[in-house]
Amino acid sequence: HPTLCAEAVNLYGDARDEVLACKPGITGWWAATDRNDSTWGSGQRQARELFYVRHQSFGLDARVFVKTFKAMRKGK
């Protein structure tokens, strides 16, 4: 997974292989929902990323797309 460094990947613990099996995209659920409010330390970022990995669908991708453009428009 080219967007995650080795240290970040290890923060997923037992879910590491699950995350690495997901094809990376331009953006993701974490970035579209609360990029500036989720941290690695709190585990919020990992939870958002795992939610996406476990619920991949065209509908979720459409939500990510819409939320990303809303966030860009608001300057977030």
C-alpha angles and dihedrals in degrees: 000000000000097000096059124070120219094258092051093048090054089058088071091067112186091003092061096105091045091056093045091052091062115093109239121241138192092270137355147208093275093052093044097047109037113343095156096042102048122079136190090231095057093045091235094118093051090048092053093047092048091049089058094045091050096044103038112160142136089257093054091047089053090052090050090051094050094043091049093056092045090053091048091051090052091048095245 
